[in-house]
Amino acid sequence: MDSTNSSLYVDLCSLLADAFQVTTDEITPELAFGDLPQWDSMGHMELLLRLEEAYGIEIDAESIAELVSLPAIFEKLAKRDQTDE
């Protein structure tokens, strides 16, 4: 991921750390589903709910299966931000 210094990336790391109750040091740039014990199927749904709330997005069934890594989530939100401009 090339934008690890962007405010979106920093915000996402904080959101993931909060959702999974870990430190931001445990959130790596390539973090994916299953890398943390907390990122299981229940943790994934909690994360998606937090993303919807924090970013005012609606996550459909197709996106649930796609948003399984920090890079995938970042890319989806970055694209959304670009189309909103």
Secondary structure, DSSP 8 states (H G I E B T S, - for coil): ---TTSHHHHHHHHHHHHHHT--GGG--TT-BTTSSTT-SHHHHHHHHHHHHHHHT----HHHHHH--BHHHHHHHHHHHHHHH-
